[in-house]
């Protein structure tokens, strides 16, 4: 089925990564994805250029980075700072 003119999918705009706990229930993942759809997407045309990654968090990494994660709240509202990301498994 072809898309009508003017409805072409834009180039990829972002990657959203959900870090979930081991044993997370499917319903919870679906609720998270539903919230993402409400922010940027629609049921019939997809997420409009957003890639979605799901990964299970390493509990030790989460424990070690809790103080760093607090920066997300500390930097909120600072002019020119959009946020803090803690990436697991780099390097």
N, C-alpha and C positions, 0 to 999 in steps of 0.2 A: 504494500500500500504506500503510495507516494504522499509526501507532505504537501499541503497547499503552499503556494508561493508566499514568502514572508515568514514562514515558520521554520526556517533552517536552524539547525542546532548550532549554537555559538561554539567557538573554540573552548577547550577546557579552561575554566576560570580558577578552580581551586581543588584541593584535595582535603577531604575531611576524614580524620582518623578517629574511630571510636575505640577506646581501650576498655575492654570488659574484663570482669573477673571470671575465673575458671568456673564453669558450671552455670553461667548466666542463662536464664530462660529465654526461649525464642520470643515470647511475647514482649519481653523487655527490649530486646533488640528491635523488634517491629515498632514499638512506641518511639524509640529514639529515631528510627528512620522516618516515621510519620512526622515527627517534629521538624526534621530536616526538610522534608517535602514542603511543609507549610512555609518555611523560610525561603526556599529557593527551588521551586520545581512545581510540577503538576503531575497528577496520576497518568494522564494520557501522553505527555511528551517527555517524561523523565526528569532528571535532576539538572537539566540545562547546563551541562558542561562541568559538573562537579563529580570527581572521582571519590568513591567511598571505600575506606579500608576498615576492616574489623580485625582486632588483634587481642589476644589474651595478655593481660598485664603480668609481669613477673613480680610477685609479691615483695621480693627483696629490693628490687629497683624502686618500687613505690615507697617502701619504708625509708630508703636512703634519700629519696628526693622530696620527701614531705616538706622540709624547710624551704626548698627552692620553689615548690608549688605555691607556697604562701605569697611569693612575689606577684602572682597573678592578681591578687587583691591589692597589694601594696602599690603597684604601678598603675592601677586603674585610674584614669583621669589625668595622668601626667601628659602634658602637651607633647605630641609627637610619638608617643609610645602606644602601639596598638595592642600589645599583649605579650605574653610569655609562653613559649612552647618548650616542653621537656621531652626530648626524643630518646626513645629507648633503642639500644642495640646499634648505635652508630660508632663507627671506628674499627 
